[in-house]
Amino acid sequence: MLSPREAPTLHLVIARVSPGRDRDAPSRRGRELLSRLARRRGLDCPVHGWSPRGSGPPCHPALPTGLHAALSHRDDRVVAGLADCPVGLDLEHARTRHARRLAALVARLPEPEVRRAILAAEDPPAAFYRAWTLHEALFKLASLAERPPAAVLATRLETLTAEQGPRAWQWQDDDWTLSLCTHATDLRIVAPAALSLTPLTAASLI
């Protein structure tokens, strides 16, 4: 358990998955990563004990109360996290077909100011992925509460600018975008140098 003065910590790892036809490979790899993160904390969480894919946030009978696991994978990459607080985590890979139908994708987003900011951005596809992964991360975070939202786009990015709202961090390169959200204001993130996550402000959401 954390002491009252101790900031919650999130440990993140990212890994590649060998390409192939096994659709469950990223999920299995993610659970292997979670077991590795647990071992770093002195916990024995065998891979086979993690809840199966499709059953909600990953959980394990050996994971003590107060520790929360998170997973996200896309194509050949998987990100796993273990934190002292609930987190929502989402990873997305840029796709050519998304760029071709960007206007239609942006039109689905619920907040007019977000849609305008994406279309006015220097790199609209990259801005879209930043917004989309934030929606996904918010949805996953809210899904840990008693009354989860009905859908991903039932979330609102404007909550990230509220004084008592969730906080967000983000990493992006030419091909990948990673967003995470939590209600902890003083989260300490321990991640590989390749994942240089930046805290977002109201002025830097999109």
TAVENCOR-V863109 format. One line per field, one symbol per residue. psi: psi as a letter, one per 30 degrees, with the letter a starting at -180 (. if undefined). A space follows every 10 residues. Layout:
# TAVENCOR-V863109
psi: ???
This chain:
# TAVENCOR-V863109
psi: kklffkkkkk kklkllkkka fjffeeeeee eeeeeeeeef ggkjikeffk klkggakklk ffjlkfkkkk kklkcgkkkk kklglklkkk kkkkkefeee heeeeeffkf jeeeeeeeff leieeeeeee eefeeeeeee efffleillf legflkffff fkeglllllk kkaffkkkkk klfkfhkkkj llffiikkkk lefge.
